[in-house]
Amino acid sequence: MKRLVIHRLGHRGEGVARDGDARVFVPYALAGETVLAEIDGEQARLAEIVAASPDRIAPICPHYADCGGCAVQALRDEPYRAWKRGLVETALKNVGLSLAVDPLVDAQGAGRRRVTFHARMDQGAARVGFMAARSHKIVEIEACPLLVPELSGALPAARALAQILSARGKPLDIAVTATLDGMDVDLRGAGPLEEHERRALIGAAEAHDLARLTNHGRLVALRRTPRVAVGRVQVELPPGAFLQATAVGEEALAARVLEATRGAKHVADLFCGVGAFALRLAEQSRVAAYDSAAPAVDAMGAAARAASGLKPLAGEVRDLFARPLTAAELSAFDAVVFDPPRAGALAQAKEIAQSTAPLAVAVSCNAQSFARDAAVLVNAGFRAQRITPVDQFRYAPHVEIVAAFSRSSSQKKAKRSLLG
Ligand SMILES: C[S@@+](CC[C@H](N)C(=O)[O-])C[C@H]1O[C@@H](n2cnc3c(N)ncnc32)[C@H](O)[C@@H]1O
């Protein structure tokens, strides 16, 4: 057991201490605290807080520090917000960008509208909950206070579904999304179902009033078609489709995307998903939207066709990692919005940099890949107008970012002559 002084909160939310020349990460310890910890390489297990930080508060959840979902729940609001905003500032500094970052926007709203539980089978019994941090151990929980009330039945439903498949002995991921029509559940890990399992799952879907149950995206039970509201439009959600974690988070990101692109006649929305931005953008601009997930692009298109008063919205299925929009293609747009997965969009950012597009709006769920892609734009003459961190994963080390980058017409002209 070692006595350690925590000097800062790291980017995964753990306390960072020094043990001689070595750096040690102590989960659940806060900056300024003196703790006793068991050290194992770079990691340490918090055994006792000898001197607590004045910023330490009681966590809201009894499973905190067990279930692995929340990294920082025992920190006062103000330092918590400073830490999250600092994640973005630090990532930018690490790529040589010293840019102003807005205060953190709280986007917890009514709670997270999607959750993935894990199930492990133990002698014919399903254990369902969250995975402990840095472990495959399942922590069985009673409820998660971060979820929307519409997901209050998600755990009992997940337990019932997992129990039906427990004889397989395979671990499962059970993704549950709250929709306008009830819970939409997608099972992963079971493989193809036997007929008796399918029948039992259909029974459980009825008993737990699920809107839809799919297995690896394949329909098991459809009781109501799950829809989500996107602005004033409704979208029929394809199984397993991406959705921003909170409704308020999606609105906060979309509001900033709309504000930045106001006045743009023709906008590209790259990595559009089911159209969280594209369907709203189509209220003010002509939009071309791209994503590699065909069901998402189809759902967005159907929603646009059913809506009235939207400007033209063209959806295209395209793998933007393998085949990013080229600089020449991008030059047709007045603004380019891109919202890639965690890996970021390096190839796409390089094409934006080479294009004559005057405005790029980056939305990201990863501060490191955001900073790397932002550096590509800034080095090509774009100036950051506004960088806003949005907190829809409260207590977790994830932060969403929305940032607008613009460049002057002389820089556009220089690019145009390069492109010929
Ligand atoms: C962070 S989500 C954003 C979706 C949408 N903008 C939203 O806010 O709901 C990232 C999207 O990238 C898509 N995607 C992942 N890999 C891709 C690729 N290689 N090419 C194009 N789209 C991809 C996913 O299908 C997903 O819809």
The ligand as a Gaussian input file, in Angstrom:
#p B3LYP/6-31G(d) Opt

LIG

0 1
 C      -21.187000      10.068000     -34.600000
 S      -22.341000       9.351000     -35.706000
 C      -23.133000      10.820000     -36.309000
 C      -24.466000      10.631000     -36.955000
 C      -25.325000      11.894000     -37.085000
 N      -24.559000      13.028000     -37.522000
 C      -26.040000      12.191000     -35.771000
 O      -25.734000      13.211000     -35.148000
 O      -26.906000      11.419000     -35.368000
 C      -21.259000       8.846000     -36.957000
 C      -21.904000       8.295000     -38.211000
 O      -20.827000       7.883000     -39.074000
 C      -21.266000       6.783000     -39.816000
 N      -20.060000       6.109000     -40.316000
 C      -19.221000       5.271000     -39.667000
 N      -18.210000       4.897000     -40.472000
 C      -18.435000       5.512000     -41.662000
 C      -17.740000       5.517000     -42.906000
 N      -16.631000       4.814000     -43.073000
 N      -18.227000       6.264000     -43.924000
 C      -19.366000       6.991000     -43.761000
 N      -20.069000       7.005000     -42.602000
 C      -19.607000       6.287000     -41.577000
 C      -22.106000       5.970000     -38.865000
 O      -23.019000       5.151000     -39.583000
 C      -22.803000       7.080000     -38.053000
 O      -24.063000       7.376000     -38.600000

